[in-house]
Amino acid sequence: MKMDDHHKALTTSATPLLMYTPTLPKFKFSSCDDQDHSQSHPRRPTLSDVVQEIKQVYILATHMIITGLLIYGKSVISMLFMGRLGKEALAGGSLSTGIANITGYSIISGLAMGMEAISSQAHGAKQWQVMYQTLQRTITILVIASIPISVLWLNIKPILLFCGQDPTMSSIASTYLSFSLPDLLFQSFINPLKIYLRTQNITLPLILSAALALALHAPINYFLVHRLGLGIRGIAMAAAITDLNLLITLLLYLCFSGICRKSWQQCDSIVCFNDWKTLIGLAVPSCVSVCLEWWWYELMIVLSGLLPNAAEAVATMGILLQATSFVYIFPSSLSLAVSTRVGNELGANQPGKARTSSLIALSCAAFNGLVAMVFMVTMRNAWGRGFSSDEAILGLTVAAMPVAGLCELGNCPQTAGCGVLRGSARPTTAANINLGAFYGVGLPIAVVMGLVMNMGLPGLWLGLLAAQVVCAALMVIVLMRTDWVQQANRGRELIGIDEDQEAQKKTLQ
């Protein structure tokens, strides 16, 4: 999503998978000239510093919000077309998108997050070649990871039936996933390219590409679904074509704008395929952190399929997740912005500014949580009508949406906290927190209240509420106890700056 002594304590109690700490590389690259080496303790920020940092965070966050809203529009349009095909198509489509997220997109997105700390800190230290090497390695990792995911998607129907899912919904989900396979490849390029640009504070190509792709998404859906009569297959194909359009426009922008020529010209492509240990060491726990949280949301769709009114419950959960996905755009964009800011400042050896960014992000996220809760409660009667006219589905939406709104009080701060941990190359800490909060606390409560106590959908969301509160509290504790000078030193090791060579160079100057 999400080292000091507290981090070491957390990783000591982790599972074996999460106990891995990446070995930092020993690149022989020159460092930037403007780093502050006399800074043994970060100074207290002035009011001017705070105002300037708020501006920088919110400029970047606003651009990411615009991009996020445009990308979110794609999923909304797809859901609307599913709803027009009928209740079973909506339920099967919701199940299939949940399965796709659990087994595919969360893994691709999580692995891509491993490059975020390296790329943002390399940009802060002006190590352009490190950025390009990391981009190439990440794309290669994601393409390889998409192969076993594709095999799973092609054989998903018997697995769903074995898990007790409705046969009709399982058949629809299997069809949707089969026609979504090309999208895995496209996402393997899109995710690293987005991170590569954002960590350089380059957001215009993301906005333009997402806007163009969204403008074509509805016409493509209409043509494939209604004109050609492809139904759920057409919706899956339209989503893949839209992502292909996004990828093509991004690549065209990069090729013809010359905006990334610095990093591309200074990099030896052969070197890019050596020394994978550091990136994999960050990518694996980043993937675990993202998946643990993302899987929980999609797991609720699967749990909904075990309720007595399975079709209505699954369809309602899909509608509710559209609402949470919408409000999540705002804390997620703030998280992406603060991850970039923290990484850039640590790479530039400015621990004080990195600390200021983290505190500002947490404060803004708390306010964002209140706004999101009010929105969810206020829209409980109107939101579902945009997706379905079935009275049973609308009734379930009205009952569960206020509880989903309460979840945002914890979700927004913990999402911002994950961004800070990503920017400071501590994905293992985020993974440990998510594991304990979502699966040690949230899952048992959700199962007991939703299935055992027969509270249905509201009970499942109460489990998520408990998980979010615990997760947010642990994130705040970790960040308040962070040694930012130590994190700056770790960051310089991460991107391969040799302190002895730099000190000698400074003495000669």
Residue pairs with C-beta under 8 A, 6 or more apart in sequence:
1 113
1 289
1 290
1 293
1 294
1 335
1 415
1 418
1 422
1 430
1 434
2 289
2 290
2 293
2 335
2 414
2 415
2 417
2 418
2 419
2 421
2 422
2 430
2 433
2 434
2 475
3 11
3 21
3 426
3 486
3 487
3 490
4 481
4 482
4 483
4 486
4 487
5 481
6 477
6 478
6 481
6 482
7 426
7 428
7 429
7 478
10 428
10 429
10 432
10 433
10 478
11 18
11 19
11 21
11 428
11 429
11 432
12 19
13 432
14 428
14 431
14 432
14 435
15 435
17 284
17 288
18 285
18 288
18 428
18 431
18 432
18 435
19 428
20 281
20 284
20 285
20 428
21 281
21 428
22 277
22 278
22 280
22 281
22 282
23 277
23 278
23 281
24 278
24 490
24 493
24 494
25 275
25 277
25 278
25 494
25 496
26 496
27 130
27 495
27 496
28 496
28 498
29 127
29 129
29 130
29 495
29 496
29 497
31 125
31 126
31 127
31 492
31 497
31 498
31 502
32 124
32 125
32 126
32 127
32 348
34 348
35 125
35 348
35 349
35 350
35 502
36 349
36 350
37 349
37 502
37 503
37 506
39 349
39 350
39 351
39 352
39 485
39 488
40 485
41 485
42 351
42 352
42 353
42 354
42 355
42 484
42 485
43 352
44 352
45 53
45 352
45 353
45 356
49 353
49 356
50 356
50 360
53 341
53 353
53 356
53 357
53 360
54 360
56 341
57 334
57 337
57 338
57 341
57 357
57 360
57 361
57 364
58 337
58 364
60 198
60 201
60 203
60 336
60 337
60 340
60 341
61 333
61 334
61 336
61 337
61 338
62 333
63 203
63 204
63 206
63 207
64 198
64 203
64 206
64 332
64 333
64 336
64 337
65 329
65 330
65 333
66 207
67 203
67 206
67 207
67 210
67 333
68 329
68 332
68 333
69 329
70 207
70 210
70 211
70 213
70 214
71 210
71 214
72 325
72 326
72 329
73 214
73 217
74 213
74 214
74 217
74 239
74 242
75 97
75 322
75 325
76 322
76 326
77 214
77 217
77 218
77 221
78 93
78 97
78 217
78 221
78 235
78 238
78 239
79 90
79 93
79 94
79 318
79 319
79 322
79 387
80 386
80 387
81 221
81 225
81 235
81 238
82 89
82 90
82 93
82 94
82 232
82 235
83 89
83 90
83 387
83 388
85 93
85 225
85 231
85 232
87 311
87 312
87 315
87 388
87 390
87 393
88 168
88 169
88 172
88 311
89 172
89 231
89 232
90 315
90 318
90 387
90 388
91 166
91 169
91 172
91 310
91 311
91 312
91 314
91 315
91 318
92 168
92 169
92 170
92 171
92 172
92 173
92 176
92 232
93 172
93 173
93 176
93 232
93 235
93 318
94 301
94 314
94 315
94 317
94 318
94 321
95 160
95 165
95 169
95 170
95 172
95 173
95 301
95 302
95 305
95 314
96 172
96 173
96 174
96 175
96 176
96 177
96 180
96 232
96 236
97 176
97 318
98 298
98 301
98 302
98 318
98 321
99 153
99 156
99 160
99 173
99 177
99 298
100 153
100 176
100 177
100 180
101 294
101 297
101 298
102 294
102 295
102 298
102 299
102 302
103 149
103 152
103 153
103 156
104 146
104 149
104 153
104 184
105 187
106 290
106 291
106 294
106 295
106 298
107 145
107 149
107 287
107 291
108 142
108 145
108 146
108 149
108 184
108 187
108 188
108 191
109 187
109 191
109 290
109 294
110 283
110 286
110 287
110 288
110 289
110 290
110 291
110 294
111 138
111 141
111 142
111 145
111 283
111 284
111 286
111 287
112 138
112 142
112 191
112 192
112 195
112 283
113 195
113 283
113 286
113 287
113 289
113 290
113 422
113 427
114 138
114 141
114 279
114 280
114 282
114 283
114 284
114 286
114 287
114 427
115 134
115 135
115 137
115 138
115 192
115 195
115 196
115 279
115 282
115 283
116 195
116 199
116 286
116 339
116 343
116 422
116 423
117 282
117 343
117 422
117 423
117 424
117 425
117 427
117 491
117 494
118 130
118 131
118 134
118 278
118 279
118 282
118 425
118 494
118 495
119 130
119 131
119 134
119 135
119 195
119 196
119 199
119 200
119 343
120 199
120 339
120 340
120 342
120 343
120 344
120 347
120 423
121 343
121 344
121 346
121 347
121 423
121 425
121 491
121 494
121 495
122 128
122 130
122 131
122 134
122 347
122 495
123 131
123 199
123 200
123 201
123 343
123 344
123 347
124 343
124 344
124 345
124 346
124 347
124 348
124 350
124 491
125 347
125 348
125 349
125 491
125 492
125 495
125 497
127 347
127 495
127 496
127 497
128 262
128 263
128 266
128 267
129 263
129 266
129 267
129 268
130 495
130 496
131 196
131 199
131 200
131 263
132 260
132 263
132 264
132 266
132 267
132 272
133 267
133 271
133 272
134 279
135 192
135 193
135 196
136 269
136 272
136 273
137 272
137 273
137 276
137 279
138 192
138 195
138 279
138 283
139 188
139 189
139 192
140 273
141 279
141 280
141 283
142 187
142 188
142 189
142 191
142 192
143 185
143 188
145 188
146 184
146 185
146 187
146 188
149 184
150 181
150 184
152 159
153 177
153 178
153 180
153 181
154 177
154 178
154 181
156 173
156 174
156 177
157 170
157 171
157 173
157 174
160 169
160 170
160 173
160 174
161 167
161 170
163 302
164 305
164 306
165 173
165 302
165 305
166 305
166 310
166 311
169 305
169 310
169 311
169 314
172 232
175 232
175 233
175 236
176 232
176 233
176 235
176 236
177 236
178 236
179 233
179 236
179 237
179 240
180 236
180 239
180 240
182 240
182 244
183 236
183 239
183 240
183 243
186 240
186 243
186 244
186 246
186 247
187 243
189 247
190 243
190 246
190 247
190 250
193 247
193 250
193 251
193 254
194 206
194 250
196 260
197 203
197 205
197 206
197 250
198 206
198 336
198 340
199 340
199 343
199 344
200 260
201 340
201 344
202 259
205 249
205 250
205 253
205 254
205 257
205 259
206 250
208 249
208 253
209 246
209 249
209 250
209 253
210 246
212 245
212 246
212 249
213 242
213 243
213 245
213 246
213 249
214 242
216 241
216 242
216 245
217 238
217 239
217 242
220 238
220 241
220 242
221 234
221 235
221 238
224 230
224 233
224 234
224 235
224 237
224 238
225 231
225 234
225 235
225 238
228 234
230 237
253 259
254 260
278 494
282 425
282 427
285 427
285 428
285 430
285 431
286 422
286 427
286 430
286 431
288 427
288 431
288 434
288 435
289 418
289 427
289 430
289 431
289 434
292 431
292 434
292 435
292 438
292 439
293 434
293 438
296 438
296 439
296 442
296 443
296 464
296 467
297 321
297 324
297 464
299 443
300 317
300 321
300 446
300 460
300 461
300 464
301 314
301 317
301 318
301 321
303 446
303 447
303 450
303 451
303 460
304 310
304 313
304 314
304 316
304 317
304 457
304 460
305 313
305 314
306 451
307 313
307 450
307 451
307 456
307 457
309 392
312 390
312 392
312 393
312 396
313 396
313 456
313 457
315 388
315 390
315 393
316 384
316 393
316 396
316 397
316 400
316 457
317 457
317 460
318 387
319 383
319 384
319 387
319 388
319 393
319 397
320 397
320 400
320 401
320 404
320 457
320 461
322 387
323 376
323 379
323 383
323 401
323 404
324 376
324 404
324 407
324 408
324 411
327 372
327 375
327 376
327 408
328 411
328 415
330 368
330 371
330 372
330 412
331 365
331 368
331 369
331 372
331 408
331 411
331 412
331 415
331 416
332 415
334 361
334 364
334 365
334 368
334 412
334 415
334 416
334 419
335 361
335 415
335 416
335 418
335 419
335 422
336 419
337 361
337 419
338 357
338 358
338 360
338 361
338 416
338 419
338 420
338 423
339 419
339 420
339 422
339 423
340 423
341 353
341 354
341 357
341 423
342 354
342 357
342 358
342 419
342 420
342 423
342 424
343 422
343 423
343 424
343 491
345 351
345 353
345 354
345 357
346 354
346 423
346 424
346 484
346 487
346 488
346 490
346 491
347 491
347 492
347 495
349 488
349 491
349 492
350 488
351 484
351 485
351 487
351 488
352 484
354 423
354 424
354 484
354 487
354 488
355 482
355 484
357 420
358 420
358 479
358 482
361 416
361 419
361 420
362 413
362 416
362 417
362 420
362 476
362 479
364 416
365 412
365 413
365 415
365 416
365 417
366 412
366 413
368 412
369 408
369 409
369 410
369 411
369 412
369 413
370 409
372 405
372 408
372 411
372 412
373 405
373 406
373 408
373 409
374 405
375 405
376 401
376 402
376 404
376 405
376 408
377 401
377 402
377 405
379 401
380 397
380 398
380 401
380 402
380 405
381 398
383 397
383 401
384 393
384 394
384 397
384 398
384 401
385 394
388 394
396 456
396 457
399 456
399 457
399 458
400 456
400 457
400 458
400 461
403 458
403 461
403 462
403 465
404 461
404 464
406 465
407 461
407 464
407 465
407 468
408 468
409 468
409 469
409 472
410 465
410 467
410 468
410 469
410 470
410 471
410 472
411 468
411 472
413 472
413 475
413 476
414 433
414 437
414 468
414 471
414 472
414 475
417 430
417 472
417 475
417 476
417 478
417 479
418 430
418 475
420 479
421 427
421 429
421 430
421 475
421 478
421 479
422 430
424 482
424 487
424 490
424 491
425 487
425 490
425 491
425 494
426 487
429 478
430 475
433 471
433 474
433 475
433 478
434 471
436 470
436 474
437 467
437 468
437 470
437 471
437 474
438 467
438 471
441 466
441 467
441 470
442 463
442 464
442 466
442 467
442 468
442 470
443 463
443 467
444 463
445 462
445 463
445 466
445 467
446 459
446 460
446 461
446 462
446 463
446 464
447 463
448 459
448 463
449 455
449 459
449 460
449 462
449 463
450 456
450 457
450 458
450 459
450 460
450 462
450 463
451 459
453 459
455 462
492 499
